[in-house]
């Protein structure tokens, strides 16, 4: 259950961070929006390190991409 939760959280960080970049740069939102997106995308980059050490990075990252595709479609 923990692993699935990490995948879902990473998907939310990736989609949310990307959306905040869009708001900040394309819709001229405040620099605070830019700061929030940097923090959220940094957290997304840290998420794979919480997966069990037995799983190699390449497989974890590929699985994150699959979760992103499903989450962004929803």
Secondary structure, 3 states (H helix, E strand, C coil): CHHHHHHHHHHHHHHHHHHHHHHHHHCCCCHHHHHHHHHHHHHHHHHHHHCCCCCCHHHHHHHHHHHHHHHHHC
